[in-house]
Amino acid sequence: MRKLEGLVKEVVDEMNYLSKREERFTSTNCTYFVVHSPIRHILINILVSTNQRVQNFAWFTMISLAGLGVWQIFHLRAFFKRKYLID
C-alpha cells in the first residue's frame, strides 16, 4: 500500500508541476513585455484567442487536405474510366 501511495503521490505531483508549467508558459509572453500592467489579463486573453485561431486553422487545413484527397481519387477514377483502363 505504501508503494502504491508513493506512486500516486508522484503522479499527483507531476500533474501539479505540468499544470503550473502550462500556466507559466501561457503567461510568458505577457510577463516578458508587460510585467505589472493593468492590461495583463487582456494580453492573456489575446494569447488564448491566438491559440484558438491556430487550432482552428490546423483543423481547417486537415479537413481541406482530406477533401482534396477525396476529390483526387474521384477525379483520377473518372480519368481512368474515360481512358478505358478500369471498369
C-alpha atoms as a printed R data frame, in Angstrom:
   type eleno elety resid chain resno       x      y       z
1  ATOM     1    CA   MET     A     1   0.000  0.000   0.000
2  ATOM     2    CA   ARG     A     2   2.806  2.402   0.800
3  ATOM     3    CA   LYS     A     3   4.391  1.672  -2.562
4  ATOM     4    CA   LEU     A     4   1.116  2.455  -4.340
5  ATOM     5    CA   GLU     A     5   0.647  5.566  -2.234
6  ATOM     6    CA   GLY     A     6   4.104  6.747  -3.268
7  ATOM     7    CA   LEU     A     7   3.320  6.142  -6.939
8  ATOM     8    CA   VAL     A     8   0.031  8.035  -6.673
9  ATOM     9    CA   LYS     A     9   1.801 10.915  -4.931
10 ATOM    10    CA   GLU     A    10   4.376 11.041  -7.736
11 ATOM    11    CA   VAL     A    11   1.626 11.179 -10.365
12 ATOM    12    CA   VAL     A    12  -0.226 13.941  -8.496
13 ATOM    13    CA   ASP     A    13   2.990 15.933  -8.070
14 ATOM    14    CA   GLU     A    14   3.790 15.544 -11.779
15 ATOM    15    CA   MET     A    15   0.298 16.723 -12.747
16 ATOM    16    CA   ASN     A    16   0.622 19.754 -10.462
17 ATOM    17    CA   TYR     A    17   4.019 20.534 -11.959
18 ATOM    18    CA   LEU     A    18   2.675 20.278 -15.519
19 ATOM    19    CA   SER     A    19  -0.295 22.478 -14.635
20 ATOM    20    CA   LYS     A    20   1.950 25.189 -13.166
21 ATOM    21    CA   ARG     A    21   4.301 24.917 -16.127
22 ATOM    22    CA   GLU     A    22   1.451 25.344 -18.610
23 ATOM    23    CA   GLU     A    23   0.188 28.383 -16.703
24 ATOM    24    CA   ARG     A    24   3.675 29.874 -16.689
25 ATOM    25    CA   PHE     A    25   4.162 29.294 -20.417
26 ATOM    26    CA   THR     A    26   0.753 30.775 -21.163
27 ATOM    27    CA   SER     A    27   1.611 33.991 -19.398
28 ATOM    28    CA   THR     A    28   5.253 34.114 -20.528
29 ATOM    29    CA   ASN     A    29   4.680 36.465 -23.454
30 ATOM    30    CA   CYS     A    30   2.600 38.816 -21.322
31 ATOM    31    CA   THR     A    31   5.038 38.982 -18.448
32 ATOM    32    CA   TYR     A    32   8.023 39.329 -20.760
33 ATOM    33    CA   PHE     A    33   6.766 42.584 -22.283
34 ATOM    34    CA   VAL     A    34   4.481 43.875 -19.551
35 ATOM    35    CA   VAL     A    35   5.436 42.733 -16.065
36 ATOM    36    CA   HIS     A    36   2.920 44.576 -13.905
37 ATOM    37    CA   SER     A    37   0.369 46.022 -16.209
38 ATOM    38    CA   PRO     A    38  -3.356 46.601 -15.801
39 ATOM    39    CA   ILE     A    39  -3.856 45.156 -19.295
40 ATOM    40    CA   ARG     A    40  -2.143 41.844 -18.462
41 ATOM    41    CA   HIS     A    41  -5.455 39.955 -18.389
42 ATOM    42    CA   ILE     A    42  -6.265 41.348 -21.845
43 ATOM    43    CA   LEU     A    43  -2.926 40.122 -23.171
44 ATOM    44    CA   ILE     A    44  -3.552 36.664 -21.728
45 ATOM    45    CA   ASN     A    45  -6.964 36.626 -23.430
46 ATOM    46    CA   ILE     A    46  -5.261 37.578 -26.704
47 ATOM    47    CA   LEU     A    47  -2.860 34.662 -26.298
48 ATOM    48    CA   VAL     A    48  -5.732 32.263 -25.658
49 ATOM    49    CA   SER     A    49  -7.547 33.718 -28.672
50 ATOM    50    CA   THR     A    50  -4.440 33.286 -30.829
51 ATOM    51    CA   ASN     A    51  -4.093 29.705 -29.653
52 ATOM    52    CA   GLN     A    52  -7.707 29.040 -30.634
53 ATOM    53    CA   ARG     A    53  -7.180 30.584 -34.089
54 ATOM    54    CA   VAL     A    54  -4.099 28.443 -34.673
55 ATOM    55    CA   GLN     A    55  -6.048 25.367 -33.629
56 ATOM    56    CA   ASN     A    56  -8.937 26.270 -35.945
57 ATOM    57    CA   PHE     A    57  -6.505 26.799 -38.823
58 ATOM    58    CA   ALA     A    58  -4.985 23.367 -38.189
59 ATOM    59    CA   TRP     A    59  -8.441 21.746 -38.307
60 ATOM    60    CA   PHE     A    60  -9.283 23.664 -41.491
61 ATOM    61    CA   THR     A    61  -6.029 22.503 -43.083
62 ATOM    62    CA   MET     A    62  -6.627 18.853 -42.179
63 ATOM    63    CA   ILE     A    63 -10.203 18.926 -43.472
64 ATOM    64    CA   SER     A    64  -9.078 20.681 -46.656
65 ATOM    65    CA   LEU     A    65  -6.355 18.107 -47.280
66 ATOM    66    CA   ALA     A    66  -8.771 15.234 -46.686
67 ATOM    67    CA   GLY     A    67 -11.296 16.822 -49.071
68 ATOM    68    CA   LEU     A    68  -8.616 17.370 -51.698
69 ATOM    69    CA   GLY     A    69  -7.543 13.735 -51.381
70 ATOM    70    CA   VAL     A    70 -11.106 12.502 -51.871
71 ATOM    71    CA   TRP     A    71 -11.538 14.819 -54.859
72 ATOM    72    CA   GLN     A    72  -8.295 13.492 -56.415
73 ATOM    73    CA   ILE     A    73  -9.454  9.894 -56.009
74 ATOM    74    CA   PHE     A    74 -12.752 10.597 -57.792
75 ATOM    75    CA   HIS     A    75 -11.042 12.682 -60.472
76 ATOM    76    CA   LEU     A    76  -8.431 10.004 -61.230
77 ATOM    77    CA   ARG     A    77 -11.074  7.299 -61.210
78 ATOM    78    CA   ALA     A    78 -13.127  9.223 -63.779
79 ATOM    79    CA   PHE     A    79  -9.999  9.827 -65.868
80 ATOM    80    CA   PHE     A    80  -9.083  6.151 -65.958
81 ATOM    81    CA   LYS     A    81 -12.676  5.213 -66.797
82 ATOM    82    CA   ARG     A    82 -12.592  7.657 -69.718
83 ATOM    83    CA   LYS     A    83  -9.394  6.038 -70.982
84 ATOM    84    CA   TYR     A    84 -10.970  2.562 -70.536
85 ATOM    85    CA   LEU     A    85  -8.195  1.458 -68.168
86 ATOM    86    CA   ILE     A    86 -10.694  0.432 -65.441
87 ATOM    87    CA   ASP     A    87 -14.340 -0.612 -65.459
